[in-house]
Amino acid sequence: MSSIISLRTIRRLQKYAPLLSRCHSSLSPQHTDYAYLTEDNIVKSTIQLDHPVEDLFTFFSKKFQEFGDEVAMIDENTGKSTSYLDLIANGKRLSSFFEQKGYQMGDRLAIHTPNCLEYSFATMGALASGLTLNTVNSAYTNFELKNLLNSSTPRALVTSSAQLEQARRCIDGTNTDLLICVDDVACNDSGVFNLSDILNNGDENFNKDLSKLDLNKETAFLLYSSGTTGLPKGVMISHHAFSSNIIQLTGALEGMLPKKTLCFLPIYHIYGLNYIMMLHLYNRSQLHVVPGFDPVQFLSLIQEKKIERISIVPPVAVFLLNHPLVDQYDLSSLRSITVGAAPIDEIAINQFNTKFPNVILQQGYGMTETNITHSQCIYPQLQKAGSCGTVLPDVMCKVISLDNGEALGPNEQGEVCTGGNQLMTGYYNNEEATRNTIDEEGWVHSGDLGYYDDDLNFFIIDRLKELIKYKGLQVAPAELEDLLLGHAQITDACVIGVPCDRTGELPRAYIVKRPDSTLTTKDVEDYVADKLSDHKKLRGGVEFIEQLPKSAAGKLLRRVLKDQFLNSTK
C-alpha cells in the first residue's frame, strides 16, 4: 500500500493542525499543515511521498500503459499527434537503432530543435537506451552550438531541416558523428538519418537492459545553465532526481492538473522539459505543443482547444493584461496559470486577478540545479502576492546568513539553499563549480537573496548570482563579458541587467576602450549580436567609461553601475 499522504487529506485535517504538530518533536512555533520549521531553522514539508527507485523509461512507461491509446500530445504546427502507447513504442524503436549503432549507456544524445512532437520521441528514446539527453537551446548561434558540442561531447545530434546545415557545420571536428533530422527530408548523407525512417524500421519489442544503471548517479538529462556564476555549465540530473521531482509536483498539484495544457515555452529549459512536458504527460494532461509564443496562435489555441492551464513567464502575463488583442478571444476555459522563470510584481498580480477573476494565478520557484522546489499551489488559500509559495513535498529549504552561513529565522534575508531528492548530482566535468554550489552537507546554494515569513511562504528578492532574465531566459553577464574582452579594441567590460517593464531585464554593457580605439556603441552591439543568441543582445545599451568600479580584490562591483543607472533614470 502506498504511504503517500495526499494534499487533499492534509487539507481535510486542517482543523487538527495542533494535534498534527505533536508528530514533530523538533517543531518551532512556526508550523502549518503543509510545512514546518525545525529548531535549526530548516523549512520542511509535512507531506511524505513514495519515490520509486526505477529508471525513467520504466517510470513513465508504467503510467503511459495505463492511459493506452488516448492522445497524449498534439503538434499544432504540423497536425501530427501521438498516443501514450506510441510514446513507449517509439522509445523502444529509437533504442533499437542506437543499439545497432553500438551506443553504450551513459553516451549523450543532444537535441537542438524548436518545440515539436518529436521532442517527446527523442526523450523516450534516450531514456529507453540509458543515454543522457542533452537539451540545447534551439536559438544557439554557430559559435554557441560548437562550444556546447565540444563541452558535452554527444555522439549524436537531433536537429530539424531548418537547422540541418548549421548542425553539419558545427559537428565538424567534434565527437558528434551522427545527425537525426525530425523532418521528412531526403537524407542522402550517410551521417544523416530521418527520425521517421528510424521509427518505421525500429523494433518496438526491443527492451534494453537498464538494470545496471546507478539511478542516483547516472545522468538522465544534461541541461546547460548559467548556474550561480560564470559561463554556461552542464547540469547533471539523475534518473532518481527527475522522477522524485515529478512525484513531488504531482503530489502538490493533486486535483489541479488539467485535461489540456499548452506548451509554447522551450522544452530545452527545465521549466519546459520537467514542469510542462513530462509532468503533464505523466498526469494524463493532453499536451498541445507549438514552437514558441505567437500571440494570435496562443490565443486561438486557448479558445479553440479549450485549454485549461498554461505555464508562462512574466512578459506573457503582461501581454495578457495589456494587449488589446486579448479581448477578442474567449479565454473562459482557463482555470489556472503558473508563472515561473522570474518573479511577477504585486501590482501585476492584482491587475491580473481583476481581469481574470476565475483564473488561479500561481507562482513557483526553482532552478535547473534543483528542479522545481516551491509553489503557491501547495496551499492556494494562503498564497501571498510576491511569494513563490512554500516547499514542495519532501523538499527542504533554508535561508542562510551572508556573513556567517548560519540558518536564519522568519523574515530575515539571506541566501536561499535547497535540499531533497530532486537536486542535481553536479556540473558536468566541472568539479570546482560543483563544490562552489553544493556544500558538504548536500545543500544547493542558489545565489538568490530571499526570506520566508511566519507562514513559511518564501519570497525571492534579488539574484546574488547576478544573472539577467530577459523574457524569462537566462543571460550570464560573465558570458557576455568574456566575449567582449575578446574584442581587440576593448580592455575591460562589465554587463548588468537594467529593468524593463515588458521583458523583465535588458543586458547593458559598460566598456573601457583602448586609448586609440575608434569603437562605437553600435560596433559593440553588432559584435555581440553576430556572436550570440537573440536574447543576449545588448538591448539595454552600451556605455563607454574610463574605469570600471572594482573591489580591493579586483571583483567587479556591478551594483555600483546598476545604482548609477537607476539614479540616472529617476
VMD Tcl script that draws the C-alpha trace (Angstrom):
set ca {
  {0.00 0.00 0.00}
  {1.28 3.45 -0.85}
  {2.39 5.61 2.03}
  {1.60 8.81 0.15}
  {-0.28 11.37 2.24}
  {-2.30 13.37 -0.26}
  {-2.75 17.11 -0.05}
  {-6.48 16.52 -0.17}
  {-6.18 14.57 3.07}
  {-3.88 17.18 4.58}
  {-6.37 19.91 3.77}
  {-9.24 17.95 5.34}
  {-7.15 17.72 8.51}
  {-6.59 21.45 8.76}
  {-8.69 21.75 11.92}
  {-6.45 19.14 13.55}
  {-3.25 21.13 12.96}
  {-2.45 21.41 16.70}
  {-2.66 17.63 17.02}
  {-0.57 17.08 13.89}
  {2.10 19.39 15.22}
  {2.82 16.99 18.07}
  {4.06 14.48 15.49}
  {7.16 16.62 15.02}
  {9.33 16.72 18.12}
  {11.66 19.38 16.68}
  {8.98 21.92 15.75}
  {9.35 25.62 16.46}
  {6.19 27.75 16.89}
  {6.10 28.15 13.10}
  {4.01 25.27 11.77}
  {1.29 24.77 9.21}
  {-0.40 21.64 7.94}
  {1.81 21.72 4.83}
  {5.23 22.68 6.24}
  {7.05 23.19 9.50}
  {10.17 24.92 10.78}
  {12.73 22.86 12.69}
  {14.67 24.14 15.68}
  {17.68 24.68 13.43}
  {15.63 26.88 11.05}
  {15.07 24.44 8.20}
  {11.68 24.58 6.46}
  {10.44 21.06 5.69}
  {7.28 19.72 4.11}
  {4.92 17.74 6.31}
  {3.95 15.62 3.30}
  {5.88 12.40 2.73}
  {5.72 10.63 -0.63}
  {6.82 7.32 -2.10}
  {9.73 7.73 -4.52}
  {10.04 4.62 -6.68}
  {13.63 3.72 -7.43}
  {13.45 2.85 -11.12}
  {14.83 4.13 -14.39}
  {12.85 6.92 -16.03}
  {11.77 4.89 -19.04}
  {10.12 2.35 -16.73}
  {8.80 5.15 -14.51}
  {6.98 6.90 -17.37}
  {6.04 3.74 -19.28}
  {4.06 2.35 -16.34}
  {1.87 5.45 -16.38}
  {1.59 5.60 -20.15}
  {0.43 1.97 -20.24}
  {-2.50 2.96 -18.03}
  {-3.55 5.71 -20.45}
  {-3.33 3.47 -23.53}
  {-4.40 4.81 -26.91}
  {-5.53 8.20 -25.64}
  {-3.97 11.17 -27.44}
  {-1.03 12.33 -25.36}
  {0.44 15.12 -27.43}
  {-0.51 17.18 -30.49}
  {1.88 19.24 -32.59}
  {-0.31 22.20 -33.53}
  {2.01 23.32 -36.32}
  {2.04 20.00 -38.19}
  {-1.23 18.46 -37.00}
  {0.60 15.27 -36.02}
  {-0.21 13.56 -32.73}
  {0.87 10.59 -30.64}
  {-0.78 8.31 -28.10}
  {0.69 7.26 -24.79}
  {1.34 3.75 -26.11}
  {3.10 5.22 -29.15}
  {5.42 7.14 -26.84}
  {6.53 3.84 -25.35}
  {6.78 2.07 -28.71}
  {8.73 4.91 -30.34}
  {11.10 4.99 -27.40}
  {11.86 1.31 -27.93}
  {12.19 1.73 -31.71}
  {14.72 4.50 -31.31}
  {16.53 2.50 -28.64}
  {16.91 -0.43 -31.05}
  {18.52 1.96 -33.56}
  {21.05 3.17 -31.00}
  {21.79 -0.43 -30.06}
  {22.57 -1.22 -33.71}
  {24.92 1.76 -33.81}
  {26.80 0.49 -30.78}
  {25.78 3.21 -28.37}
  {26.51 2.50 -24.70}
  {24.60 3.53 -21.60}
  {25.88 6.92 -20.49}
  {26.58 8.15 -24.03}
  {24.99 11.51 -24.78}
  {22.28 12.37 -27.30}
  {21.87 16.09 -27.95}
  {18.65 17.63 -29.27}
  {18.71 21.02 -30.97}
  {15.21 21.69 -32.29}
  {12.33 24.03 -31.53}
  {9.38 22.50 -29.66}
  {7.83 19.69 -31.70}
  {6.13 16.33 -31.29}
  {9.40 14.54 -32.00}
  {10.94 16.04 -28.87}
  {8.96 13.51 -26.85}
  {10.16 10.65 -29.08}
  {13.81 11.65 -28.65}
  {13.27 11.92 -24.90}
  {11.73 8.47 -24.58}
  {14.32 7.00 -26.96}
  {17.20 8.33 -24.88}
  {15.63 7.07 -21.65}
  {14.91 3.63 -23.17}
  {18.57 3.38 -24.19}
  {20.12 4.56 -20.94}
  {21.55 7.55 -22.82}
  {21.85 11.07 -21.43}
  {19.59 13.54 -23.24}
  {21.45 16.83 -23.68}
  {18.86 19.53 -24.43}
  {20.16 22.50 -26.44}
  {18.78 25.99 -26.95}
  {17.39 25.90 -30.49}
  {18.32 29.57 -30.99}
  {22.03 28.95 -30.46}
  {24.37 30.52 -32.96}
  {27.16 28.50 -34.60}
  {29.58 29.87 -32.01}
  {27.42 28.74 -29.08}
  {26.44 25.36 -30.54}
  {30.04 24.48 -31.36}
  {31.12 25.37 -27.82}
  {28.39 23.21 -26.33}
  {29.18 20.21 -28.54}
  {32.82 20.45 -27.52}
  {31.76 20.60 -23.88}
  {29.17 17.82 -23.68}
  {30.62 15.64 -26.49}
  {27.35 13.98 -27.62}
  {27.63 11.09 -30.07}
  {24.52 12.16 -31.99}
  {22.55 15.35 -32.53}
  {18.80 15.54 -33.20}
  {18.03 18.54 -35.38}
  {15.45 19.93 -37.82}
  {15.65 20.58 -41.55}
  {15.84 24.33 -40.87}
  {18.93 23.80 -38.72}
  {20.49 20.89 -40.61}
  {23.15 22.96 -42.36}
  {24.10 24.65 -39.10}
  {24.35 21.25 -37.45}
  {26.57 19.92 -40.25}
  {28.96 22.85 -39.84}
  {29.08 22.68 -36.07}
  {29.71 18.94 -35.62}
  {32.86 19.18 -37.74}
  {35.83 18.44 -35.50}
  {33.67 17.29 -32.57}
  {32.76 13.91 -31.09}
  {29.36 14.08 -32.84}
  {29.27 11.97 -35.99}
  {25.57 11.28 -36.50}
  {22.66 13.61 -37.21}
  {18.98 12.74 -36.84}
  {16.51 15.03 -38.61}
  {12.98 15.27 -37.19}
  {11.52 16.42 -40.52}
  {10.72 14.22 -43.50}
  {13.54 15.42 -45.75}
  {15.64 13.44 -48.20}
  {18.84 12.42 -46.44}
  {21.50 11.29 -48.89}
  {24.34 11.94 -46.47}
  {25.48 8.74 -44.76}
  {25.76 10.60 -41.46}
  {22.18 11.94 -41.54}
  {19.07 9.91 -40.70}
  {15.38 10.75 -40.78}
  {13.71 10.13 -37.45}
  {10.60 8.84 -39.23}
  {12.69 6.23 -41.08}
  {14.30 5.14 -37.83}
  {10.91 4.74 -36.15}
  {9.37 2.94 -39.13}
  {12.21 0.42 -39.20}
  {12.78 0.15 -35.45}
  {11.85 -2.73 -33.17}
  {9.04 -1.78 -30.79}
  {9.61 -5.00 -28.85}
  {13.26 -4.19 -28.10}
  {14.00 -3.86 -24.40}
  {17.38 -2.53 -23.32}
  {18.61 -3.98 -20.03}
  {18.77 -0.92 -17.78}
  {19.19 -2.84 -14.53}
  {22.84 -1.80 -14.16}
  {22.07 1.93 -14.18}
  {23.01 3.67 -10.93}
  {19.77 5.65 -10.68}
  {21.11 8.10 -8.10}
  {24.20 8.93 -10.14}
  {23.52 8.11 -13.80}
  {22.66 11.29 -15.69}
  {19.30 11.15 -17.46}
  {19.28 14.80 -18.56}
  {22.10 17.26 -19.18}
  {20.81 20.83 -19.34}
  {23.06 23.82 -19.73}
  {22.51 26.57 -17.21}
  {24.46 29.64 -16.25}
  {24.43 28.26 -12.73}
  {25.10 30.57 -9.82}
  {28.03 32.27 -11.57}
  {30.01 32.27 -14.76}
  {29.71 30.64 -18.16}
  {27.05 28.02 -19.03}
  {27.59 24.70 -17.28}
  {26.11 21.28 -17.88}
  {23.71 20.41 -15.06}
  {23.53 16.65 -14.48}
  {20.09 15.41 -13.39}
  {19.87 11.76 -12.41}
  {17.01 9.34 -13.05}
  {16.05 9.40 -9.37}
  {16.23 13.20 -9.07}
  {13.95 13.74 -12.06}
  {11.38 11.10 -11.06}
  {11.41 12.46 -7.50}
  {10.52 15.92 -8.73}
  {7.71 14.57 -10.92}
  {6.33 12.78 -7.84}
  {6.73 15.94 -5.73}
  {4.93 18.10 -8.29}
  {2.20 15.50 -8.81}
  {1.55 15.42 -5.07}
  {1.49 19.19 -4.85}
  {-0.83 19.60 -7.84}
  {-3.27 16.84 -6.94}
  {-6.69 17.72 -8.31}
  {-5.39 20.79 -10.14}
  {-3.79 19.32 -13.25}
  {-5.87 19.94 -16.39}
  {-7.23 17.77 -19.17}
  {-5.49 20.04 -21.71}
  {-2.46 22.29 -21.49}
  {-0.45 24.37 -23.93}
  {3.32 24.11 -24.32}
  {4.94 27.11 -26.00}
  {7.86 27.70 -23.64}
  {11.09 25.99 -24.78}
  {11.35 22.33 -23.84}
  {15.14 22.56 -23.71}
  {14.67 24.54 -20.47}
  {13.95 22.72 -17.18}
  {10.61 24.58 -16.93}
  {9.50 23.22 -20.30}
  {11.04 19.75 -20.03}
  {10.03 18.91 -16.49}
  {7.10 21.06 -15.39}
  {5.31 21.36 -18.72}
  {6.05 18.33 -20.93}
  {6.90 15.37 -18.72}
  {4.78 16.32 -15.69}
  {1.64 16.77 -17.76}
  {2.23 13.62 -19.81}
  {2.72 11.69 -16.56}
  {-0.60 13.02 -15.28}
  {-2.73 12.37 -18.38}
  {-2.92 16.01 -19.42}
  {-3.13 16.32 -23.19}
  {-0.25 18.48 -24.40}
  {-0.71 20.93 -27.28}
  {2.77 21.94 -28.42}
  {3.91 24.88 -30.58}
  {7.44 26.11 -31.39}
  {7.16 29.34 -29.43}
  {5.00 32.27 -28.43}
  {2.93 33.69 -31.29}
  {0.19 35.98 -29.88}
  {-2.56 35.05 -32.35}
  {-1.79 31.33 -32.29}
  {-1.52 31.39 -28.49}
  {-4.94 33.00 -28.01}
  {-6.58 31.00 -30.80}
  {-5.48 27.67 -29.34}
  {-6.75 28.53 -25.87}
  {-10.12 29.42 -27.39}
  {-10.43 26.58 -29.92}
  {-8.89 23.73 -27.91}
  {-10.43 24.79 -24.60}
  {-7.05 24.89 -22.87}
  {-7.48 24.77 -19.09}
  {-3.99 25.50 -17.81}
  {-0.97 27.35 -19.16}
  {2.54 27.84 -17.84}
  {4.00 31.23 -18.70}
  {6.73 33.76 -17.94}
  {6.10 37.35 -16.73}
  {6.21 39.01 -20.20}
  {3.30 36.78 -21.29}
  {1.41 37.80 -18.16}
  {1.96 41.44 -19.16}
  {0.69 40.61 -22.66}
  {-2.48 39.04 -21.24}
  {-3.05 42.12 -19.10}
  {-2.38 44.88 -21.59}
  {-2.65 43.79 -25.20}
  {-5.94 44.75 -26.94}
  {-5.82 41.50 -28.95}
  {-6.62 39.51 -25.80}
  {-10.16 40.91 -25.55}
  {-11.02 39.49 -28.98}
  {-10.77 35.88 -27.77}
  {-12.76 33.66 -25.42}
  {-10.35 32.50 -22.72}
  {-13.05 31.27 -20.35}
  {-11.72 27.69 -20.44}
  {-8.64 28.75 -18.46}
  {-8.70 27.63 -14.84}
  {-5.12 28.18 -13.69}
  {-1.90 29.81 -14.80}
  {1.57 29.15 -13.44}
  {4.18 31.89 -13.71}
  {7.81 30.84 -13.49}
  {11.36 31.71 -14.59}
  {11.18 35.20 -13.00}
  {9.05 36.97 -10.35}
  {5.89 38.91 -11.14}
  {5.21 42.04 -9.09}
  {2.28 42.63 -6.75}
  {0.68 45.33 -8.92}
  {0.54 42.99 -11.92}
  {-0.88 40.20 -9.75}
  {-3.72 42.43 -8.53}
  {-4.47 43.59 -12.08}
  {-4.48 40.01 -13.26}
  {-6.89 38.87 -10.55}
  {-9.25 41.70 -11.51}
  {-9.17 40.93 -15.24}
  {-9.34 37.13 -14.85}
  {-11.33 36.54 -11.64}
  {-11.97 32.85 -12.41}
  {-8.33 32.00 -13.06}
  {-5.96 30.99 -10.28}
  {-2.58 32.67 -10.80}
  {0.25 30.81 -9.11}
  {3.96 31.44 -8.91}
  {6.68 28.91 -8.37}
  {10.41 28.74 -7.83}
  {13.25 26.51 -8.83}
  {16.41 26.38 -10.87}
  {17.95 23.88 -13.25}
  {20.23 22.72 -10.44}
  {17.35 21.90 -8.08}
  {14.38 21.23 -10.40}
  {11.11 22.85 -9.20}
  {11.11 23.28 -5.41}
  {8.47 25.84 -4.36}
  {4.92 26.55 -5.43}
  {1.87 28.53 -4.37}
  {-0.29 25.59 -5.38}
  {0.54 23.80 -2.11}
  {-1.98 25.89 -0.21}
  {-3.80 28.34 -2.53}
  {-5.91 29.76 0.28}
  {-2.81 31.29 1.87}
  {-0.96 32.39 -1.25}
  {0.53 35.84 -0.92}
  {1.35 38.37 -3.61}
  {5.04 38.34 -4.39}
  {5.60 34.93 -2.82}
  {6.69 31.83 -4.71}
  {4.86 29.69 -2.16}
  {6.26 27.11 0.18}
  {8.32 23.95 -0.26}
  {7.03 21.04 -2.34}
  {6.53 17.66 -0.65}
  {9.85 16.14 0.50}
  {11.76 19.37 -0.19}
  {13.84 21.14 2.45}
  {14.84 24.78 2.33}
  {16.74 27.23 4.49}
  {17.91 30.82 4.27}
  {21.48 31.41 5.42}
  {23.29 34.49 6.61}
  {25.54 36.15 4.05}
  {28.01 36.85 6.86}
  {28.45 33.52 8.65}
  {26.36 30.94 6.78}
  {24.06 30.22 9.73}
  {20.42 29.32 9.04}
  {18.14 32.29 9.67}
  {14.65 32.50 11.10}
  {11.49 34.00 9.56}
  {11.63 37.42 7.89}
  {15.43 37.53 7.82}
  {17.08 37.98 4.44}
  {19.86 35.70 3.22}
  {20.81 33.18 0.55}
  {18.21 30.53 -0.30}
  {19.53 26.95 -0.08}
  {17.65 23.80 -1.06}
  {17.85 20.11 -0.15}
  {15.99 16.97 -1.23}
  {16.00 14.04 -3.63}
  {15.40 16.29 -6.66}
  {18.81 18.00 -6.66}
  {21.38 17.76 -9.44}
  {24.38 15.50 -8.94}
  {26.70 18.29 -10.09}
  {28.08 20.14 -13.09}
  {29.41 18.06 -15.97}
  {33.22 17.95 -15.98}
  {33.41 20.86 -13.54}
  {34.21 19.73 -10.01}
  {35.19 23.20 -8.84}
  {31.84 24.71 -9.84}
  {30.07 21.76 -8.21}
  {31.93 22.31 -4.92}
  {31.07 26.00 -5.05}
  {27.36 25.24 -5.45}
  {26.74 22.06 -3.41}
  {28.14 22.21 0.11}
  {29.46 19.32 2.22}
  {26.01 18.67 3.70}
  {24.40 18.39 0.25}
  {22.65 21.77 0.15}
  {22.47 23.56 -3.19}
  {23.27 27.26 -2.78}
  {21.03 29.20 -5.14}
  {22.80 32.54 -5.20}
  {19.35 34.09 -4.69}
  {18.58 36.58 -1.93}
  {15.31 35.79 -0.18}
  {13.42 35.10 3.02}
  {10.39 33.22 4.37}
  {7.62 34.67 6.50}
  {5.83 33.36 9.58}
  {3.55 31.22 7.39}
  {6.62 29.66 5.72}
  {5.94 31.32 2.38}
  {9.15 32.16 0.52}
  {9.97 35.45 -1.18}
  {12.80 35.91 -3.68}
  {14.17 39.46 -3.56}
  {17.16 39.61 -5.87}
  {19.75 37.44 -7.55}
  {23.04 37.33 -5.78}
  {24.31 35.39 -8.75}
  {23.69 38.45 -10.97}
  {22.04 36.58 -13.79}
  {19.97 38.70 -16.14}
  {16.48 37.45 -17.00}
  {15.26 38.61 -20.42}
  {11.71 37.33 -21.10}
  {12.40 34.54 -18.60}
  {15.59 33.46 -20.40}
  {18.92 33.45 -18.60}
  {21.72 35.75 -19.68}
  {25.01 35.35 -17.83}
  {26.96 38.62 -17.58}
  {30.20 36.63 -17.44}
  {29.49 35.06 -20.83}
  {28.95 38.45 -22.45}
  {31.97 39.93 -20.69}
  {34.16 37.06 -21.83}
  {33.08 37.68 -25.41}
  {33.57 41.45 -25.16}
  {37.06 41.07 -23.71}
  {37.96 39.09 -26.82}
  {37.47 42.21 -28.94}
  {40.76 43.81 -29.98}
  {39.62 47.34 -29.06}
  {38.19 46.55 -25.60}
  {40.34 46.43 -22.46}
  {37.65 45.91 -19.83}
  {33.93 45.19 -19.73}
  {31.06 44.79 -17.30}
  {27.49 43.73 -18.08}
  {24.47 44.33 -15.88}
  {20.72 43.88 -16.20}
  {18.60 47.02 -16.28}
  {14.85 46.97 -15.58}
  {12.31 46.78 -18.40}
  {8.53 46.62 -17.90}
  {7.99 44.44 -20.99}
  {10.82 41.93 -20.73}
  {11.97 41.92 -17.13}
  {15.56 43.00 -17.72}
  {17.82 44.09 -20.58}
  {21.58 43.40 -20.85}
  {23.61 46.62 -20.72}
  {27.39 46.83 -21.21}
  {29.94 49.21 -19.75}
  {33.09 49.28 -21.85}
  {36.63 50.54 -21.33}
  {38.13 51.12 -24.78}
  {41.75 51.07 -25.80}
  {43.16 54.64 -25.98}
  {43.40 54.66 -29.77}
  {40.07 52.90 -30.34}
  {37.52 54.11 -32.89}
  {34.86 51.75 -31.50}
  {31.25 52.97 -31.43}
  {28.35 51.74 -29.33}
  {26.77 50.26 -32.46}
  {30.01 48.38 -33.20}
  {29.78 46.75 -29.77}
  {26.08 45.92 -30.14}
  {26.65 44.39 -33.57}
  {29.65 42.40 -32.32}
  {27.54 40.71 -29.64}
  {24.52 40.27 -31.94}
  {26.67 38.46 -34.51}
  {28.07 36.02 -31.95}
  {25.27 35.24 -29.51}
  {21.57 34.39 -29.37}
  {18.86 37.00 -29.76}
  {18.02 37.20 -26.04}
  {21.65 38.07 -25.23}
  {21.75 41.20 -27.40}
  {22.73 44.43 -25.62}
  {19.24 45.89 -25.73}
  {19.93 47.87 -22.58}
  {22.59 49.86 -24.38}
  {26.35 50.35 -24.34}
  {28.22 52.99 -22.38}
  {31.92 53.82 -22.61}
  {33.60 54.71 -19.32}
  {37.17 55.42 -18.20}
  {37.33 52.78 -15.46}
  {35.09 50.06 -14.05}
  {34.31 50.08 -10.32}
  {36.07 47.18 -8.59}
  {36.71 45.98 -5.06}
  {40.15 45.82 -3.48}
  {40.28 42.19 -4.55}
  {39.57 43.15 -8.16}
  {35.95 41.96 -8.25}
  {33.58 43.91 -10.47}
  {31.12 45.99 -8.45}
  {28.07 45.58 -10.65}
  {25.78 47.05 -8.03}
  {27.58 50.40 -8.29}
  {26.90 50.57 -12.02}
  {23.32 49.42 -11.54}
  {22.69 52.08 -8.90}
  {24.21 54.74 -11.16}
  {21.92 53.69 -13.99}
  {18.80 53.65 -11.78}
  {19.63 57.09 -10.36}
  {20.12 58.49 -13.87}
  {16.66 57.32 -14.94}
  {14.71 58.72 -11.98}
}
mol new
graphics top color blue
foreach p $ca { graphics top sphere $p radius 0.5 }
foreach p [lrange $ca 0 end-1] q [lrange $ca 1 end] { graphics top cylinder $p $q radius 0.2 }
display resetview
